[in-house]
Amino acid sequence: MSAPQNGVTTFDLRFKRPNAGDYISPDALHSIEHMLATVLRNSREKDNVVYFGPMGCRTGFYLLTTNLGYEEILELLKECIPVALALDEVPGAKKEECGNYLAHDLEGAKRELIAYLEVLRELGA
Ligand SMILES: [Zn+2]
């Protein structure tokens, strides 16, 4: 979490330890982008979600928000990830909706989301 700039706070959602040799696969990264962006934009905090997208290093994602603190983001993610895990297809992944529609991995995305949810749960109830 960095200090707000123009009212927008960036949260670094680190799924992987940097430079540890284990990265999110490109296809899973792409699918998580679609899944969590969709769920966050339909959540109770949708008006405070500015952007959600992948880190180029494939260790996690950026979540840009307004008016939300660390604890609120933690709670929001603990609500939204289970919703994403319940999806039975990647949203917005049709050829006319996505710039690389064959590059998706729903099951791989879910494995990464399950692991990250465990990390979040260990951070606090
Ligand atoms: Zn896409």
Residues whose N, C-alpha, C, O or C-beta is under 5 A from the ligand:
A	BS01	ZN	C98 G99 N100
